[in-house]
């Protein structure tokens, strides 16, 4: 019997945690669902990642209101994926920030990604009727930008390609805390279907060079303390390398995608099969790894039809 498509069989609600990871800095997490981050400044609040729908965004806003009544002035989106951005309208933020590259990906594939992820994550898209349309930034940057929330400095930077070509990280220097988006995960599979395997490790090195005291990852629990931070960075590196290397070996020998899937499973299943969304991500990850190994630098666009065609082709 074929496995349920992507996360279509994941219907259980997740328990939300709202953890302080530095003074006025919070990680909104939900057992492997997409995380959000919160930065409370002197005058206003910045939220990182909008969630998939306004309904889910209101859960983040409720958490924010449990610690401050300051207005939400800025929303930072670390990349373009629908589960991260389509709840943006709920915040009423003055500024919505993305990298230039992330915005270009909304232009190129934003609608297709929305339709694709809608089928992959039906639970996350409950209340989708409220989504007014694609989310567009009001401000973009090429390499880096700085925003002041009163006296509190927040640096936003594109350190390199990883989860997508346009990933951004958010650094709060006064507390040495970073919000990494999906470049770093904790006990959750990395989604690599739009990723850049060959660049990911160098981008992780760039994150490590900041020596963060805490990280809010894209999925999974908040990482507080040097030991947890480095363990998550290295585990993410291991996941990415363990996915790419077997697929690349198959591609080099002229093998097909199904052979690549089998070889990746041999390496990854023993280490990562208990990670959140592992089975969901695996076929997409292998497909992208196989493409990159054969020289396709720019990830192909996933569509709802392509998703299901690939999924069925790779089932045992």
C-alpha positions in Angstrom: 0.0 0.0 0.0 1.3 3.5 -0.9 2.0 5.8 2.0 -0.3 8.7 2.5 0.8 11.6 0.2 3.3 13.9 2.0 1.6 15.1 5.2 -1.9 14.4 4.1 -2.2 11.7 6.9 -0.9 14.0 9.6 -4.2 15.3 11.2 -3.2 15.5 14.8 -3.0 19.0 16.3 0.4 19.9 17.7 1.2 21.3 21.1 2.5 24.9 20.9 5.4 26.1 23.0 6.5 29.7 23.4 10.0 29.8 24.8 12.2 32.8 25.8 15.6 32.3 24.2 17.1 35.6 25.1 15.8 38.8 26.7 12.7 39.8 24.8 13.4 37.0 22.2 11.0 34.1 21.7 10.6 30.9 19.7 7.1 29.8 18.8 7.3 26.0 18.1 4.8 23.2 17.6 6.3 19.7 17.6 7.9 19.9 14.2 5.4 22.2 12.5 6.8 25.5 11.1 8.3 27.7 13.8 8.0 31.5 14.1 10.2 33.9 16.0 9.5 37.1 18.0 11.8 40.0 18.8 10.5 42.6 21.2 12.1 46.0 20.9 11.8 49.2 22.8 9.0 50.5 20.6 7.7 47.6 18.6 7.8 43.9 17.7 9.3 42.0 14.8 7.9 38.5 13.9 9.9 36.1 11.8 7.8 33.7 9.6 4.1 34.4 9.1 2.8 30.8 9.2 0.6 29.2 6.5 -2.7 31.0 7.1 -4.1 34.0 9.0 -5.7 31.4 11.4 -2.3 30.1 12.4 -0.8 33.5 12.4 -3.4 34.5 15.1 -1.9 31.8 17.4 1.5 33.6 17.1 -0.1 36.9 17.7 -1.8 35.5 20.8 1.6 34.3 22.1 3.0 37.8 21.4 0.2 39.4 23.3 1.0 37.2 26.3 4.4 39.0 26.7 3.9 42.5 25.3 1.2 45.0 24.0 3.7 46.7 21.7 2.6 46.9 18.0 4.0 44.4 15.5 5.8 46.7 13.1 7.9 44.2 11.1 7.4 40.8 9.6 10.5 39.0 8.2 10.1 36.1 5.9 13.3 34.0 5.6 12.2 32.5 2.3 9.2 32.2 0.0 7.5 28.9 0.9 3.7 29.0 1.3 3.7 27.5 4.8 5.9 30.4 5.9 4.4 33.4 4.3 0.7 33.1 3.5 -0.5 34.1 7.0 1.1 37.6 6.6 -2.1 39.6 6.3 -3.0 38.8 9.9 -0.2 40.9 11.4 -0.9 44.3 10.0 2.9 44.9 10.0 4.2 48.2 8.5 7.0 46.4 6.7 7.3 42.9 5.3 10.9 42.0 4.6 12.4 39.3 2.2 15.7 39.0 0.4 15.7 40.1 -3.3 16.1 36.5 -4.3 13.2 35.3 -2.2 11.0 37.9 -3.8 12.1 36.8 -7.3 11.1 33.2 -6.4 7.6 34.4 -5.4 7.4 35.9 -9.0 8.7 32.7 -10.6 7.0 30.0 -8.6 4.9 31.5 -5.7 1.5 30.4 -7.1 2.7 26.9 -8.0 4.3 26.5 -4.5 1.0 27.6 -2.8 -1.0 25.0 -4.8 1.7 22.3 -4.2 1.9 22.9 -0.4 -1.8 23.1 0.0 -2.1 19.5 -1.0 1.0 18.4 1.0 -0.1 20.0 4.3 -3.9 20.0 4.5 -3.9 20.4 8.3 -1.8 23.6 8.1 -4.0 25.1 5.5 -7.3 24.9 7.5 -8.8 28.4 7.2 -7.2 28.9 3.8 -10.2 30.9 2.7 -8.9 33.9 4.5 -5.6 34.1 2.6 -6.0 37.2 0.4 -3.3 36.1 -2.2 0.4 35.8 -2.6 2.5 37.5 0.0 4.7 40.3 -1.3 7.5 42.1 0.6 7.4 45.9 1.1 11.2 45.9 1.5 13.9 43.7 0.1 17.7 43.5 0.5 20.6 41.9 -1.5 23.2 40.9 1.1 22.2 42.4 4.4 20.1 45.1 6.1 19.7 46.5 9.6 16.4 47.4 11.3 16.1 49.2 14.7 13.2 48.5 16.9 13.8 51.6 19.0 17.3 51.1 20.3 17.4 47.3 19.6 19.4 46.5 16.5 18.3 43.6 14.3 20.5 42.4 11.4 19.0 40.5 8.5 21.4 38.7 6.1 21.6 36.4 3.2 24.6 34.2 4.1 24.3 31.8 1.2 22.1 29.2 -0.5 20.8 26.3 1.5 17.1 25.4 2.0 16.4 27.8 -0.9 18.4 30.2 -3.0 17.2 33.2 -1.1 17.4 32.2 2.6 17.7 34.9 5.2 18.8 34.7 8.8 18.0 37.2 11.6 20.7 38.1 14.1 20.1 40.0 17.4 23.6 41.1 18.4 22.8 42.3 22.0 21.8 38.7 22.9 23.8 36.8 20.3 20.7 35.0 19.2 19.9 33.9 15.6 16.7 32.9 13.8 17.8 30.7 11.0 14.6 29.7 9.1 14.9 26.2 7.6 18.7 26.4 7.2 18.9 24.7 10.6 16.4 22.1 11.9 16.2 20.2 15.2 15.0 16.6 15.2 13.1 17.4 12.1 13.9 16.5 8.5 15.3 19.2 6.3 13.1 19.8 3.3 15.6 20.0 0.4 13.2 19.9 -2.6 14.2 23.5 -3.5 17.6 23.3 -1.9 21.2 23.6 -2.8 23.1 20.7 -1.3 26.6 21.8 -2.4 26.2 25.2 -0.7 24.3 24.2 2.4 27.4 23.2 4.5 29.2 26.5 3.8 26.1 28.4 4.9 26.0 26.4 8.1 29.6 27.4 8.6 28.7 31.0 8.2 26.0 30.6 10.9 28.5 28.9 13.2 30.9 31.7 12.8 28.5 34.0 14.7 28.8 31.7 17.7 25.1 32.0 18.6 24.2 31.5 22.2 20.8 30.4 21.1 19.0 29.6 17.8 15.4 29.4 16.8 15.4 26.8 14.0 12.9 26.4 11.2 11.3 23.3 12.9 11.8 21.7 16.2 12.6 22.9 19.7 14.4 26.1 20.5 18.2 25.6 20.8 19.6 27.3 23.9 23.2 27.0 24.9 26.4 26.2 22.9 25.9 22.4 23.1 22.4 22.4 21.6 23.3 25.0 19.0 26.3 23.1 17.7 24.6 19.7 17.9 21.7 21.0 15.7 24.1 22.6 13.2 26.1 19.4 12.8 23.0 17.2 12.7 21.6 19.4 9.9 24.9 19.1 8.1 24.8 15.3 8.5 21.2 15.1 7.2 22.1 17.2 4.1 25.3 15.3 3.3 23.7 11.9 4.0 20.9 12.7 1.5 23.1 14.1 -1.3 26.1 11.7 -1.4 24.2 8.5 -2.1 22.0 10.2 -4.7 25.1 11.6 -6.3 26.8 8.2 -6.5 23.8 6.8 -8.3 23.6 9.7 -10.7 27.3 9.3 -11.5 26.8 5.7 -12.4 23.8 6.5 -14.7 21.3 5.0 -12.3 17.7 6.2 -12.1 15.7 8.1 -9.5 14.3 5.0 -7.9 17.8 3.6 -7.4 18.8 6.9 -5.8 15.8 6.7 -3.4 16.9 3.2 -2.3 20.5 4.2 -1.7 19.5 7.3 0.3 17.2 5.2 2.4 20.0 2.9 3.3 22.0 5.8 4.7 19.2 8.0 6.1 16.6 5.7 7.5 18.8 4.3 10.4 19.7 7.9 11.5 16.6 10.0 10.7 13.5 8.0 10.3 12.1 9.2 13.6 12.5 12.9 12.6 9.4 15.0 12.1 8.2 15.0 8.4 10.9 12.6 7.4 8.8 10.4 5.1 7.1 13.6 3.7 10.4 15.2 2.7 12.4 12.1 1.5 11.0 11.8 -2.0 11.3 15.5 -2.7 14.8 15.5 -1.2 16.0 12.6 -3.3 14.5 14.1 -6.5 16.3 17.4 -5.9 19.6 15.7 -4.9 19.5 13.6 -8.1 18.8 16.7 -10.2 21.7 18.7 -8.6 24.1 15.8 -9.0 23.3 15.7 -12.7 24.1 19.4 -13.0 20.8 21.1 -12.6 21.7 24.1 -10.4 18.3 25.9 -10.5 15.7 23.7 -8.8 12.7 22.7 -11.0 9.4 24.1 -9.9 7.2 21.8 -7.9 3.5 21.8 -8.9 0.6 19.9 -7.4 0.7 17.5 -10.4 4.4 17.0 -10.4 4.4 16.3 -6.7 2.0 13.4 -7.0 3.6 12.0 -10.1 7.0 11.8 -8.4 5.5 10.5 -5.1 3.8 7.6 -6.8 6.8 6.8 -8.9 9.0 6.4 -5.8 6.7 4.4 -3.6 7.8 0.8 -3.0 
